């Protein structure tokens, strides 16, 4: 029930980038030379880390998997990651929240090609605005990571990374159409020319949509556009310079809740309701490597600029602007002491967040400009002994001009036995500063911010086992986690006006659960991936909303012997979950229960030649009628088809 977005989502508005700060190296591929999966998000060193030896819970969704599942909306594929729950307000383009391990949507740090992407005003990233590029991958790092990244990383970190020119060279074009008047496409041009690695890409997704109100007739459509570009210049083996740019734009219709009558508090057809979200992200990075590659130094500057506007039948109604300027310097040194490989990293981050509420003037709304400055100082150690024992420790001190200074830390260790069994454990702390909406927001007399809020704090641990089978052809893993959240920001409804306003809770919120994954490719013609999460999340002893106790997914892909044909069956289960409804005229919420559901997608692709292929896809194959957010209906069965070309 906790934050304004959880409670009020039904009533408020809702490059090729290089993995390019030190936490994201633009030259790192998805696999190392031995075929082992590697990730960059789990370290501030700039070096990639093998997943098989990383003493933390991390999932990589590769570019191949995104293609096999014909991913168009990035949040959809996140449903296949252990520990993640996704909730969208009905149609594609609607406000989409992602929660990790029972935490809130604003407890998840989101990086897009190394750039911190959350909107400073609303305090989190709206995944409804992120459509998939033609060549990209996703890394999900679970557990408290504030010791590396500061505020927001209580539940974990999600990084969306577009591929470099070296990883996916050439020209790629895709066009498709289908149900609900949907048309989408993408183009990418990338490669390497002498000392320059370049990649340009753009995608568009437009749909007339479907009704989101129960028994409604108004189709909720949207148009989303994404464009990115990256150029990396490496004039020598020790120096490289990278520039990144990304632009995204979403224009989506929206429905509101009824304010009177028998349907009070329910989503109803609301002609004229729509919102736009425009965002620009930029990054520049210079990297110098010395001492035969052992000492890496990187200087990075980045910007995230977001503008949201909401409209009703009367015209412009609400809006906000948020901007983040961030600079970082990281220095990392690797040294060997016999069989022990050590790496020590130090980092300094400076971050300024600015915001302005652009809603029409009101005696309740603060419409001036505000800003917050934060300095972060990071120290990290990583060690590997005989490719079996992995150790990690990190500590961070944040000095903030608005909130109290805070220190966070994380300890982790793992050990792999000769027959492929690995044990791992970690303990960490996290922090989340209040967002500007929580501090100063206003929504038509239904919500008023609280400038006296304190940051939320978290601590937790995890322990797990995973096993490689048949020389790496299969792997299975299980992890138990347990977290505590204090000073939780929740929404109160004080008498006599019962206007929603946030406050800090005096009691703890608790999240614990189990994550399971199984991945196998017994023969070249088949691959399957299974994920399951059990979650027990309680806020002040009450079940947390939009967090099912059970979530599971299964993806099975089959190939023909010549690999010209491929087909993927995706099954996603979302268990029963609680939500809140504002069906009481006093605006005091009531608890409701949303039914469990199973969504089945089926797709196929056939390569006509080495350059051209055709594909088709059916989503929600059995026309499941469900709600992820109270009173918001999700789209029914839909079919799509298209063509792809590569040169």
N, C-alpha and C positions, 0 to 999 in steps of 0.2 A: 504494500500500500504506500510506499515511502515517499517518493518525490513527486513534484508537480507533474512530471511527464507520465509517471505511472498512474496518477490519479486523474489527471485532466486531459489525457490524450484524446478522449472523445470530444473535448470542447475547445481545445486550442490548436493552433496551426501545427496543426501539427507545425612532352613529357614522356611520355614514356618516362617515367620517372625512374631515376636511379635510386636504388636503395642507397641513399646517398648521404645521410649523416653517418657518423661512425657506426651507428647501430645497423647500417645498411650499405654494404659495399657494392657499387654498381657493376663490378666485374665478377661477382660470385655467381656461379650457376646453381641449379637445383641439386646436382649431384657432383661428387668429387670424381677423380680419375678412376677410382675403383668401383664406382656405381653406388656408393653410399649416399643417402639423402643428407643434405646439409641445410642449415638455416643461419640467418644473420641476426635475427631479432633478439636472440637470447644473450647477446654480449654487446658491450659498448666498445669493444676493441676494434671493430671493423673487420675482423676475421670471421669466416664461417665456422660453424661447429657441427660435427656429425651428430645427427639425432640419436643414433644408436648408443652413443656414449654421453649424451647430455643428461646431467642429473636434475632434470626438470621436465614438466609435462608439456610437450610441444607437439603440434600436428602440422604437417605440410600437405597442402592440397596443390598438386603440381599442375603445370599448364596442360599436360596430357589429360589429367582427370577433369579439369574444367571443360576441356573440349569434348571428352567422352560423355559427360553429363549435359552437354549443350547448355552451359550456364549462361544466362543472359542477365540475371539479377544476382549480384554477388551475395546478398544475404541468404538466398536460397541454398547455396552450397554450404554455408556455415551451419545449416541444420544437420550436416553429416559429421560434425566435429563433436567428440565427447565433451560434456560439460556445458554445452551452449544451448540456450533457449532463445528463439526468435519470435517476435510478435509484431505484426503489421496491421495498421488500421485499414483493413479491407483490401482495396485495389492496389495494383502496382503503382508506385509513386507515392503511396501513403507513408506517414511517419512509421519508421521501422526501427525497433529497438533490439539490441543483442545483449543478452546477459550471460555472464560466465560464472559457473559454480554458484548460482543463486544470488549473485550480487546485482546491483542495479545497472541499467544501461549506461549511466554516466560514471560507472566504476570501471569501464573498459576503455583503455587507451587505444586509439585508432591511429595508425600510421598509414599514409598512402605514399609509397615510394620514399619512405624516410621522413615525410613531413607530418607533423602532428596536425590532424585534420578536424578535430572537434570544433564546433561553433562556440566561441568564447561566451556568447550570450546565453544559449540554452544549456551549455555545460556538457554537451555530449555530441556524438556524431549521428546524424540521421542516415542510416543505411539505405533508406528509400531513394536517396539521390545517387547511389553508386551502381552504374551499369558496367558490365564486364567488357574489358578490352579483348582484342583478338589473341593476344599472347601475354598471359599473366599467371601469377601464382599467389597463394595465400599462406601466411604463417600465423599460427595461433599459439601463443605462449600463455599458459594458465598459471594461476596463483599470484600472490602479491609480488609485484615487480616495481614498486615505487623506489626501491634502492637504486635502480638503474634509471628510471624515467620520471620520478617525481609524482605529482598529483595525477589522479585518474586511474593509475594502474593497480587498483585494488583487486579486481577480479582477474586481470591479465592484460595481454596486449594482442591486438589483431593488426597484422601488417599486410596490405595489399600491394604487390610488387609487379610492375610491368617488366617484361623481359628486355634485355639489352639487344643491340643489333647483332652482337656475336652469338647470342643464344638463339635468336629467331630471325635470321636474315631474310631479305627478299620482300616481295609484294604479296599481301594477302587481302582478299576482298570477300565479303560475305553479304548476302541479301536474303531476307526471308519475310514471309507474311503468314497470316492465319486468323484465328478466331478473334472476336471482339474488335474487328477492324484494326488488327495489329500489323505494323510494319517495322522492321528493324534491320540494321545493317552495320557493317564495320569495315574499316580499311586500315591497313598498317603498311608502312614502308620503312625498312630498316636494313642496316648492314654495317660493314667496316670498310673504311677507305684509308689506307695507310695508317696514320696515327689517330684517326677519328672514328669513334663508335657513335652511331646515330640511330635514332628510332623516332618515328612520328606515327601517331595513331589517332583514330577518331571513331566513336560509336554513337548510334542514335537508336532510341527505342520509343516508338509512338503507338499508343493504343486508345481506342474509343472507350475501352473499359467495360465494366459491368456494374450493376447496382450494388451498393454497399449497405443500404438500409434494408432491414427485414421487410419483405414484400414491397420493396421500392421499385421504381421504374427508371429513375435517373441514372444513366451510365456515368461512372466516375472514371474519366480518362486522364491520360497524362502524356507528356512529352519530356523525355530526358536526353540530354546531349552531353557527351564527354569528349574531350580532346586533350592530348598530352604530347609532350616532346622532350627529348633529352639528347644532349650532345656531350660526349666525353672526349677530351683531347689529352693524349698521353705522349708528349714529345720525347720522353725518355722513360727508362725502366723504373725511375725513382719518383717521378712526378706526374700527376694527372689533375686535370681541372674539369669539373662537371657542372653543367647548367641544366636545370629542370624547370618545366612549366606545365601546369595542368589547369584546365578550366572545366567546370561542370555547371549545368543549368537544368533545372526541373521546373516545369509548369504543370500543375496537377489540379484537377477539380477536387472538391471536398464536400462532405456533408456535415451538418451540425446536429446537435441534439434538439429535440422539441422542448420549448420553454413553457408549454401549457398543454392542457388537454390530457386525454387518456394515455398518450404516448410520451408524457413528460419524462425527459432524461434518456429517451431512446433515440438512436440515429434515425433521422428522417430525410427524405429528399429535400435538399436546400438549394434551389436554383440561385446561381450567382456566386456561390462559395467556391473559392479557389485560392491557391497560394503559389508563390514562386520562390525558388531558392537558387541563387547564383553564387558561385564560389570560385576564387582563384587561388592556386597554390604555386609557390615558387621556391626554388632552392638553388644555392650556389655552393660548391664545395671544392676546396683545394687540398690535395693529399701529397705528403712528402714521406717517402720511405727511405730509411738509412740503415747502416750497419748490416749490409747484405740481407735486407728484408726483415730484420728482427725488430726494428724500431719504426713505428708508423705514427705520423702526426697528421691531424686533419682539422681544418678550420671550416666551419659551416655557417651559413646564414640562410634563414628561411622565413617565409611569410604565408599566412593563411588568412584570407579575407572573404567573409561570408555576409550576404545580404538576403534577408527573408522578408517577404511581403505577403499580407493576407488581404483578401477582397471578399466583400459580400455583394448582394444585389445593389447596395447603395454606393459601392465603389471601394476605394482603399480604406481599410479598416484597422489594420495592425501591422507591425513590422519591427525589425531590429537589425542592427549592424554589429558585427563582431570582427575584430582583427587581432592577429597574433604575430608578433615579431620575435624571432628567436635566433640567438647566436650560440654556437658551441665550439669548444676546443677540446679535442681528445688526443691523448698521447699514450701509446701502448708499446710495451717492450716485452719481447719473448726471449727467454734464456733457458738452456737445458742444464740440468745437474744430474748427469748419468741418465738413468731411465726416466727421470721425472722432467716433464716439459712444463715450464711455468710461463705465465703471462700476467703482467701487472699493468693495469690501465687506470689512468686518472682523467677526469673530465670536469669541465666547468661549463655550465649552461646559464645563459641569461635570457629571460623571457618576459616580454611585456604583452599583456592582454588589454585590449580596449573594447568598449562597447557603447552603444547608444540605443535606447528604446525609441523607435520612431513612430509608435502608436499615436493616434490623435491625442491632443493635449487633454489632460484630466487632472483633477485635484488629487487623485490617488496615484497617478503614475509619474515616476521620475523620468523625464525625457532628456536630461542632460547627458554629458559624456562622463564616463568613469574609466579608470585604468588601474591595473595591478602589476607591480614589478616583482620578479622572483629570481633570486640567484640560487643555483644548485651546484653543489660540489660533490663529486662522485669518486669513489675508490673501488676498484674491483680486482679480485685475484681469481685466476683459473689455472688449474693444474691437472695433468694427466700422467699417470704412472703405468708404464708397460701396456698402454692402450687398454687398460682394464679398470683402474681406479681413477675416478674423476672427482675433483673437488672444486668448490666455488664459494666465494664470499664477496659480498658487496655492501657498501654503506654509502649513504647520501645525507647531506645536510642541506635543507632548504631554508633560505632566509627571505621572508616575504614582507612587503610593506603594508599589507592589509590584515594578514592573519599571523598567528604565533609561529615562530620558527619551529621546525620539526626535524628529527633525525629518523631515518628508516634504514633497515638493514635486511639482508637475506643470507642464509647459509644453506648449502646444498652439497650432497655427496652421492656418488653412485659407484657400484662395483659390478663388473661383468665377469662371469665365470667362463672357463674354456668351452663349455658345451652350450653357450649362448644365453644362459639365464643372467638377468641383470636385476639388481636391487637398487632402488634409489629413494632418497628422502630429502625433504627441504623444510625450512622454517623461515617465515618472512613477515614483514610488517608493511603496511600501506597507509596512504593518506589520500583524501579527496577534498579539495577546496570547494566551497559552495559556488555554484554557477551564478551568473549575474541575474538570471531570471529568478532564482531562488532569493537573491538579495533584494532586487529592485523591480521584479516583474509585476505586471498588472494585466488582468484579463476581464474587462467588462464587468467589474463589480463582483466577479466570482473568485478572484485570486488576487492577493496582495503579497508582495515579497517581504522579507524580514532582513534588514541590514545587519542584525546582531548575531547572525548564524556563525557557528564555529565549524572548522573542518571536521570531517568524519575520519575515524582511524580504524584500522583493521590489523589483525594478527592471525596467523594460521599456519598449519603444517600439512604435509602430505607424505605418503609413503606408498611405494608401489613395486611391482614385479613385472617384468616382461621377458618373453622367451622367443628366440629365433628358432625356427624349425626347418629342417631339410635344407640346410645351407643357405638360409635366407629366403626360400620360396614362400615361407609363411611366417607370421609373427603374431603374438597374442600378448596383451598386457592388461593389467588391472591396477588402479590407483585409488587409494582412499584419501579424502581430504576433509579438513575440519577448520573452520574459520569463525572469528568473532568480530563483530562490528560495534564500535562505541560511538557516542555522539551522533547517532544516525539522524539524518535529516528526514523528517516525516511531515505530513500535512495535517494541520489541526483545523477545527471548525468552531472557534470560540463563539459563545453566545454574547449578545443577543442576535447579532446579524448573521452568524454562521458563515462568514466569508472565509474561504480557504486561505490559510497562511502557513508557511513552513516553520518548524522549530526543531531543536535538537532533542532527541530522546534520551532519557536518563538511564534506560535499561539497555542490555545487550541484544543484538540480533545475531542469530546463530545459523550457520550453514554447514552442513556435512553431507557427504555422499560418496558414491563409488562411480568411477569411470572405467569402461571396458572397451577395448578395441580388438578387432581381429582383421588381419589383412593377409590375403593369400593369392598366389598365382601359381597353382600346381603345374599348369602347362601353359605354353605360350598363347593358347587360344582362349583363356579365361582368366579373369581377375575379379575378386570380390573383396569388399570392404564393409565391415560391420562396426557400428558404434552404439554404445548403450550408456545411459546415465541414470543413476538413482540419486535423487536429491531430497534432502530433508531440510527445508529452510523455514525458519520461524522468526518473526519480528515481534518482539515483546510477547512471545508465546503464541502468536497467531500466525497461521500459514501465510507465507508471502504470496502476493498475487503474480500471475503470469509466469509461474515457475512450476511446471508439471513435476510430479514425483518421478515419473518415468518418461524418458525420451529415447527413441531408438531409430536407427536408419540402416538400410542395407542397399549397397550398390553392387550390381553384378554386370560385368561387361564381357561380351563374347566377341571373338574375332574369327573370320574365316582363315583358312590355312594360308592364303596369299595376302591376308591383312587388308584386302580391298573392302570387305564388309565388316562393320562393327555395329553392335547393338547393346544398349544399356537399359537395365531395369532398375529403377530407383523406388524404394519403399520407405516412407518416413512416417513414424508413429509419434504422436503427441498425446500424452496422457491427460487425464482430467486435471483441470486447474481452476483456481479461484481467480476472480476479478472483482472489481468494484463497479457499482452502478449508481448514478446520481438521479435515481428515479423518485427521490424525495424532494418536494418543493423547497425544503430548507437547505438543499444542496449537501446535506450530510450523507455520505456514501453508505450504501448497503452492500453486503457481500453476496456474490452470485457464483454459481459453479458452471464452468464451461465444459461441454462434453469432450471426451477423448475423440480422436479421429486418426484415420490412416489415409495418407495421400500417396498415390502410385503414379509414377511417370514412366513412359516408355519411349525410347528414341532409337533411331537407326541412321547410319550413314553408309553410302556406297561411293567408292572412288571410280569414276568413269575412266579417268586417266590419272597419270601422276600429278596433273595440275588441276583437274576439275573433279568435283564431287557433288552429290546431291544428298540431302538429309531431310528427315521428318521427325516430328516429336508430338507426343500427346501428353499433356499435363492434366493431373487430376483425372486419371483414366476412368475411375468409377464414379465420377461426379459427386464426390463427397461434399456434403453441406456442413460447414463448420464455421466457428468463430475463434480467432486468436485473441481478439479484444472484444469485450462485451458489446453486442448489438451491431458489430461490423461484420457483414457477410463477405466471405472470400469468393473469388471467381470459381465458376464451375468448370466442367470439362472443356478443354481447349486443344485444338490441333494446329500445328504449324509446319511449314515446309520451306525449303530454300536451296540455294546453291552456294558453293564456295570455290574460290580459285586461288592458286598459289603460283607465283613466278619467281 
